[in-house]
Amino acid sequence: MTDVEALQAITERLDALLAQPHQRFYSIASAALYCDLSEDSLRRLIERGDLTPHRPVRGKILIDRHQLDALILGSAGETRGSRGSAARERSQNGRYGGHGDENLRVGRCANFAPDSTQNGRYGGHGDEK
């Protein structure tokens, strides 16, 4: 198969996919794939009332694609910080004795500078005689 034939085959497959009607309702597993969330996350959204489950038959839960789209688009700009972001913010705001994280990276802190009067021990932390 030549490159031109391969591209033509891909184009035909894409045209066929685009011609298909979009699926409106998804199972929990399919909805998780659609919006790149875990099934557990979707179940929590249902429990919180952020998603409305449709139960056409007993034991089957379907989620409306339009509701998934609205949920995702409605959360734009409401990103949750990563676990490390709070630590970065604290260090930049001086939570660690007024020193940025450049001191933390190299293990320095102004409160623990060697004191020559203490025979090389760290300044007066229970070592006094």
ABEGO torsion letter per residue (X at the ends): XBAAAAAAAAAAAAAAAAABBBBABBBAAAAAAAAGBBAAAAAAAAAAGABBBBBABBGBBBBBAAAAAAAAAAABGBBBBBAAAAAAAAAAAGABGGBBAAAAAAGBBAAABBBAAAGGBBBGBGABX
